[in-house]
Amino acid sequence: MILGVSEWLSGKLGWNVTTIRIAFVVGVFIFGVGLGLYFILWLVKMFSK
């Protein structure tokens, strides 16, 4: 997406980047938590360096 969270998370988990992006989109449309989770993970990414 925009902030590089999907690529960072795929490296950490060993999953495909496309799968993680699809999961975020599904989370936004179905559960309403994808966007909030994305920004929380972005904060974790920024402070874990």
HUZI-V772995 format. One record per backbone hydrogen bond with DSSP energy under -0.5 kcal/mol. NH is the residue of the N-H (numbers start at 1). CO is the residue of the C=O. E is the energy in kcal/mol with one decimal. If there is no record, write none. Layout:
BEGIN
{{NH:CO:E} {NH:CO:E}}
END
This chain:
BEGIN
{{8:4:-2.0} {9:5:-3.0} {10:6:-2.2} {11:7:-1.7} {12:8:-1.7} {13:9:-2.5} {14:10:-2.1} {15:10:-0.6} {20:16:-1.6} {21:17:-2.2} {22:18:-2.4} {23:19:-2.1} {24:20:-2.1} {25:21:-2.1} {26:22:-2.7} {27:23:-2.3} {28:24:-1.9} {29:25:-2.3} {30:26:-2.9} {31:26:-0.8} {32:27:-1.8} {33:27:-1.4} {34:27:-0.6} {37:33:-2.5} {38:34:-2.2} {39:35:-2.0} {40:36:-2.1} {41:37:-2.6} {42:38:-1.8} {43:39:-2.0} {44:40:-2.1} {45:41:-2.6} {46:42:-2.4} {47:43:-1.9} {48:44:-0.9} {48:45:-0.5}}
END
